[in-house]
Amino acid sequence: MTTVNHWYIWDAFSELERAEAESGRPLGIDANDQESMLRAYELHVFPWVQRLRLQSQDILRTTMAYFLQKPNFTGEEILANIPDLTMNNPANPRFLFEWLWQTLYGETPYTAIDTQNCQENNDMMKINDFSATGQINEGK
């Protein structure tokens, strides 16, 4: 059983906020423009994901597929926790996460990922296990 947690998606998406903080200036992204978001994801989020342990990369992929397959997922709960990101309000927040999927996983549809054996646990503290070195304790 794989534990999925929307905070794992937050960690990836918040890489944009970290990039702004490090540069000391806004990234100039437009949340309603697909090309603008894809460019920001390619520059800032994709390299971060590539540096994750393979196990964390797999869990992120399954987690994103799980939430994107939920019809009521908008992503607003993730965006609400990234208050310092300089970005306009998206007309459809879900598109931001679909575009992130596209950047990270290309043409593979998120519906192709089996999420039947996923258990949702949105404990914020699990983010420490996700991005830390070593193994993730799935059962805890």
VOKOL-249198 format. One line per 4 residues: number of its first residue (from 1); for each residue x, y, z of N, C-alpha, C, O. Coordinates in steps of 0.001 Angstrom, whole numbers, always signed. Atoms other than C-alpha are relative to their C-alpha. Example, Ala and Ser with C-alpha at 12.3 -4.5 7.8 and 13.67 -1.06 7.14 Angstrom:
2
1) +890/-1190/+0/+12300/-4500/+7800/+900/+1200/+0/+1936/+1181/+665  -820/-1190/-60/+13670/-1060/+7140/-770/+1090/+730/-261/+2198/+899
# end
This chain:
140
1) +841/-1174/+0/+0/+0/+0/+894/+1248/+0/+1857/+1333/+762  -732/-1255/+86/+1297/+3452/-937/-777/+1089/+728/-1974/+1265/+505  +623/-1129/-679/+584/+6391/+1332/+199/+1236/-850/+1325/+1573/-1216  -53/-1246/+764/-257/+9549/-595/-360/+1149/+933/-1114/+981/+1892
5) +126/-1133/-892/-187/+13001/+927/+89/+1264/-845/+1076/+1459/-1555  -27/-1195/+855/-1072/+16314/-712/+1162/+932/+348/+1503/+1812/-443  -1172/-812/-357/+1871/+17875/+1162/+1204/-350/-867/+2114/+468/-1005  -1082/+344/+922/+4186/+15996/-1211/-108/+860/-1265/+902/+1305/-1809
9) +209/-870/+1162/+2645/+17951/-4093/+350/+1436/+383/+959/+2168/-398  -338/-1330/-495/+2943/+21107/-2011/+1513/+214/-28/+1984/+1277/-432  -1459/-124/-34/+6668/+20446/-1580/+548/+255/-1397/+1448/+1076/-1569  -441/-222/+1385/+7129/+20236/-5348/-416/+1385/-485/+396/+2130/-1033
13) +507/-1280/+500/+4938/+23237/-6128/+660/+1178/+715/+910/+2220/+109  -595/-1097/-758/+6470/+25341/-3374/+1438/+277/-419/+2039/+1255/+27  -1329/-273/+539/+9788/+25040/-5184/+3/+1329/-754/+1041/+1985/-841  +111/-1305/+657/+8541/+28072/-7135/+179/+1119/+1025/+860/+2109/+759
17) -124/-991/-1063/+8233/+30020/-3884/+1462/+76/+487/+1990/+1161/+728  -1404/+22/-425/+11727/+28918/-2836/+893/+704/-1033/+1821/+1424/-665  -792/-637/+1057/+13130/+30049/-6202/-150/+1519/+57/+825/+2247/-131  +204/-1447/-144/+11583/+33485/-5747/+762/+542/+1201/+1404/+1589/+1115
21) -687/-449/-1218/+12960/+33771/-2221/+1506/+73/-224/+2157/+1020/+216  -1442/+19/+254/+16458/+32828/-3380/+438/+1113/-944/+1510/+1694/-774  -374/-1042/+966/+16434/+35276/-6287/-315/+1402/+517/+257/+2385/+47  +365/-1303/-548/+14848/+38070/-4259/-919/+808/-887/-1110/+2005/-675
25) +933/-700/+897/+12429/+38922/-7037/-1038/-981/-533/-798/-2188/-558  +1043/+880/+547/+9191/+37578/-8544/+488/-730/-1246/+1316/-225/-2005  -348/+784/+1189/+9488/+34858/-11168/-724/+506/-1241/-332/+189/-2364  +754/-540/+1134/+6962/+36685/-13346/-872/-1030/-689/-1058/-978/-1905
29) +844/+1023/+600/+4710/+33694/-13862/-1461/+431/+7/-1910/+1161/+891  +1426/-264/+145/+1115/+33932/-14981/-729/-1323/+182/-605/-2229/-642  +693/+1247/-341/-1068/+31257/-13369/-1072/-388/-1005/-1561/-1517/-971  +1017/+308/+999/-3526/+31456/-16251/+585/-249/-1382/-148/-435/-2353
33) -676/+211/+1274/-945/+30995/-18988/+809/-1292/+63/+1794/-1379/+796  -638/+1308/-34/+88/+27405/-19652/+1490/+86/-309/+2292/-532/+391  -1412/-85/+376/+3374/+28312/-21347/+836/+612/+1116/+1956/+169/+1370  -703/-627/-1111/+4378/+30557/-18460/+221/-995/+1137/+1307/-1055/+1714
37) -102/+986/-1083/+3680/+27806/-15925/+946/-1133/-389/+1767/-1558/+424  -881/+1085/+440/+5399/+25098/-17983/+1466/+426/+72/+2324/-350/+492  -1369/-522/-36/+8508/+27261/-18279/+509/+57/+1454/+1637/-346/+1737  -389/-86/-1414/+8570/+27903/-14505/+219/-1392/+587/+1171/-1608/+1338
41) -161/+1370/-493/+8077/+24203/-13763/+1292/-629/-524/+2018/-1286/+223  -1208/+584/+591/+10854/+23196/-16159/+1264/+565/+632/+2235/-160/+846  -1181/-645/-572/+13285/+25694/-14659/+197/-290/+1480/+1335/-391/+1940  -120/+53/-1456/+12526/+25215/-10976/-476/-1301/+642/+162/-1788/+1575
45) +550/+1182/-657/+10398/+22161/-10151/+624/-1280/-545/+1007/-2157/+229  -553/+1212/+603/+11681/+19554/-12602/+1388/-344/+557/+1616/-1493/+936  -1326/+351/-550/+15330/+19823/-11434/-75/-446/+1464/+676/-1330/+1878  +160/+396/-1399/+14211/+19575/-7800/-487/-1446/+94/+23/-2227/+898
49) +522/+1371/-4/+12218/+16407/-8526/+1100/-981/-399/+1200/-2066/+173  -1087/+875/+447/+15212/+14918/-10332/+1034/-253/+1097/+1718/-1276/+1079  -948/+176/-1108/+17311/+15410/-7178/-569/-852/+1139/+178/-1271/+2023  +609/+841/-1037/+14836/+13460/-5013/+481/-1435/-125/+893/-1871/-1200
53) -254/+1446/+58/+15515/+9853/-4096/-1015/-624/-946/-2118/-103/-1111  +918/+675/+933/+13946/+7458/-6586/-1306/-382/+691/-2378/-275/+95  +1205/+373/-741/+11519/+6267/-3923/-931/+1208/+145/-2144/+1080/-22  +817/-1211/-128/+10329/+9843/-3343/-575/+418/-1352/-1712/+884/-1427
57) +506/-312/+1338/+10034/+10407/-7102/-1207/-874/-333/-2199/-386/-873  +1117/+919/+257/+7796/+7331/-7371/-1232/+372/+825/-2358/+338/+328  +1128/-367/-868/+5659/+8417/-4435/-636/+1299/-471/-1859/+1429/-445  +553/-1245/+527/+5276/+11920/-5863/-863/-284/-1221/-1959/+262/-1350
61) +751/+349/+1217/+4142/+10447/-9184/-1347/-644/+364/-2386/-266/-177  +1238/+665/-419/+1584/+8183/-7499/-919/+968/+727/-2134/+944/+528  +796/-975/-737/+440/+10976/-5198/-691/+964/-952/-1884/+1230/-810  +607/-919/+960/-120/+13382/-8075/-1103/-691/-793/-2173/-119/-1002
65) +1017/+743/+748/-1983/+10719/-10056/-1236/-222/+858/-2360/-66/+381  +1116/+245/-921/-4136/+9893/-7029/-879/+1249/+132/-2098/+1174/-25  +793/-1213/-204/-5194/+13486/-6407/-608/+514/-1304/-1740/+999/-1302  +568/-442/+1272/-5649/+14347/-10080/-1141/-897/-458/-1990/-463/-1236
69) +1112/+879/+329/-7936/+11329/-10400/-1222/+250/+882/-2308/-252/+592  +1138/-344/-859/-10127/+12690/-7593/-771/+1140/-666/-208/+2211/-889  +753/-1041/+705/-12912/+14662/-9280/-126/+1311/+787/-259/+2379/+188  +186/-1210/-797/-13185/+17113/-6382/+1319/+694/+354/+1310/+1691/+1076
73) -1286/-637/-275/-9452/+17936/-6249/+134/+1266/-825/+46/+1229/-2052  -236/-1268/+692/-8869/+21591/-7091/+1426/+483/+176/+1939/+1245/-644  -1344/-466/-301/-5459/+22094/-5539/+14/+1247/+857/+1079/+1717/+1257  +65/-1228/-791/-6687/+25110/-3604/+616/-170/+1386/+1201/+772/+1922
77) -580/+228/-1317/-5617/+23508/-312/+1525/+55/-46/+2167/+341/+965  -1450/-93/+165/-2073/+23389/-1668/+399/+1451/-227/+1330/+1949/+406  -324/-1392/+304/-2040/+26899/-3084/-167/+910/+1214/+573/+1881/+1371  +229/-814/-1194/-3396/+28312/+174/+1197/-34/+942/+1354/+854/+1779
81) -1156/+141/-874/-213/+27133/+1861/+1306/+451/-656/+2395/+97/-205  -1159/-585/+664/+2125/+28951/-525/-281/+1502/-143/-344/+2026/-1255  +462/-1387/+45/+1213/+32523/+425/+1007/+1003/-549/+611/+2083/-987  -1003/-978/+424/+4495/+34181/-536/+355/-75/-1477/+1156/+724/-1962
85) -264/+101/+1429/+4528/+33054/-4164/-700/+1145/-719/-1911/+1327/-597  +549/-1125/+750/+4061/+36091/-6381/-596/-542/-1299/+109/-817/-2270  +687/+582/+1148/+1468/+34826/-8806/-1450/+466/+55/-2033/+566/+1135  +1411/-368/+37/-1965/+35940/-9930/-864/-1212/+348/-398/-2350/+294
89) +921/+1098/-320/-4987/+33876/-8910/-397/-726/-1281/-825/-99/-2249  +387/+757/+1206/-5630/+31078/-11399/-1519/-90/-123/-2227/-235/+873  +1437/+169/+244/-9067/+30908/-12985/-427/-1418/+363/-1521/-1620/+890  +259/+1394/-337/-8898/+27114/-12563/+1269/-577/+629/+2172/-1009/-87
93) -1225/+476/-660/-6329/+26050/-9931/+410/-1413/-395/+1601/-1726/-410  -321/+1385/+367/-6547/+22408/-11006/+932/-65/-1207/+1779/-954/-1294  -863/-16/+1181/-4910/+23307/-14330/+1472/+99/+385/+2321/-482/-290  -1393/-139/-418/-1729/+24267/-12458/+620/-1362/+288/+1788/-1602/-18
97) -503/+1316/-364/-1398/+20706/-11216/-6/-953/-1186/+836/-1848/-1263  -29/+779/+1240/-2301/+19151/-14555/+1216/+396/-840/+1854/-460/-1453  -1180/-461/+742/+412/+21299/-16164/+1277/-479/+675/+2261/-793/+5  -1165/+537/-714/+2838/+20228/-13442/+195/-1467/-374/+1318/-1908/-616
101) -82/+1406/+424/+2009/+16600/-14286/+623/-91/-1385/+1521/-900/-1620  -496/+7/+1377/+2650/+17330/-17955/+1508/+258/-34/+2233/-389/-790  -1430/-314/-40/+6054/+18833/-17140/+807/-1172/+522/+1854/-1507/-31  -764/+1061/-651/+7143/+15980/-14911/-99/-1346/-714/+859/-2119/-725
105) +233/+1358/+511/+5639/+12994/-16736/-392/-55/-1470/-777/-1109/-1976  +217/-33/+1443/+5126/+14083/-20318/-1372/-467/-423/-2392/-42/+121  +1254/+458/+606/+2493/+12280/-22322/-699/-1106/+786/-1811/-1498/+432  +637/+1044/-798/+1784/+9623/-19684/-1216/+590/+708/-1067/+1505/+1519
109) +1178/-544/-689/-1800/+10259/-18572/-32/-442/+1462/+310/-1579/+1788  +66/+361/-1423/-2306/+10356/-14829/-1031/-1093/+250/-968/-1780/+1270  +991/+1068/-145/-5260/+8027/-15336/+603/-1378/-257/-18/-2394/+54  -664/+1280/+258/-2788/+5329/-16415/+695/-550/+1248/+1146/-1695/+1256
113) -670/+413/-1234/-1339/+5172/-12898/-1040/-647/+917/-2072/-48/+1219  +911/+726/-886/-3007/+2578/-10660/+95/+588/+1405/+1151/+550/+2037  +41/-590/-1340/-4051/+4289/-7445/-968/-756/+915/-1358/-251/+1968  +950/+808/-771/-6347/+1528/-6163/+510/-321/+1399/-271/-364/+2350
117) -570/+406/-1281/-3972/+578/-3353/+641/+1162/+751/+1616/+975/+1479  -527/-1173/-681/-3346/+4100/-2099/-805/+298/+1252/-2021/+115/+1304  +623/-426/-1247/-4059/+5282/+1387/+359/+1469/+187/+1537/+1826/+176  -232/-1427/-156/-4471/+9029/+1901/+264/+338/+1467/-510/-20/+2354
121) -346/-474/-1332/-2752/+10534/+4929/+656/+1366/-174/+1844/+1452/-484  -497/-1352/+243/-2365/+14308/+4710/+609/+631/+1252/+360/+1796/+1562  -735/-482/-1163/-232/+14642/+7825/+1154/+867/-498/+2030/+387/-1216  -1029/-932/+463/+1949/+17698/+7241/+1403/-435/+414/+2367/-167/-303
125) -1321/+387/-491/+4799/+16222/+9271/+655/-1080/-874/+1870/-1268/-807  -555/+1036/+877/+5227/+13400/+6707/+897/+584/-1090/+1674/-140/-1712  -834/-634/+1006/+6849/+15933/+4380/+1480/-148/+358/+2331/-206/-529  -1390/+181/-435/+10023/+15542/+6469/+540/-1341/-467/+1697/-1430/-875
129) -417/+1322/+475/+10164/+11838/+5581/+158/-1/-1516/+1049/-656/-2057  +10/-12/+1458/+9451/+12579/+1937/+1271/+604/-588/+1873/+23/-1491  -1132/-690/+614/+12259/+15012/+1231/+1325/-229/+716/+2358/+271/+270  -1242/+305/-716/+14816/+13729/+3767/+732/-1157/-675/+181/-1843/-1536
133) -765/+1120/+544/+17547/+11253/+2951/-418/-1279/+728/-999/-1222/+1811  +355/+1273/-609/+17068/+7573/+3698/-1315/-527/-525/-1799/-73/-1562  +1237/+648/+442/+13940/+5456/+3427/-1210/+693/+597/-1142/+1252/+1692  +1268/-533/-476/+10378/+6641/+3790/-707/-1095/+764/-804/-2228/+291
137) +767/+965/-794/+8417/+4910/+6513/-1454/+72/-434/-2220/+905/+53  +1345/+20/+577/+5251/+4094/+4594/-1078/-296/+1023/-2150/+307/+982  +1051/+471/-893/+3387/+2417/+7419/-221/+866/+1216/-1062/+528/+2049  +113/-801/-1218/+3761/+5176/+9995/-648/+1325/-244/-814/+2112/+688
# end
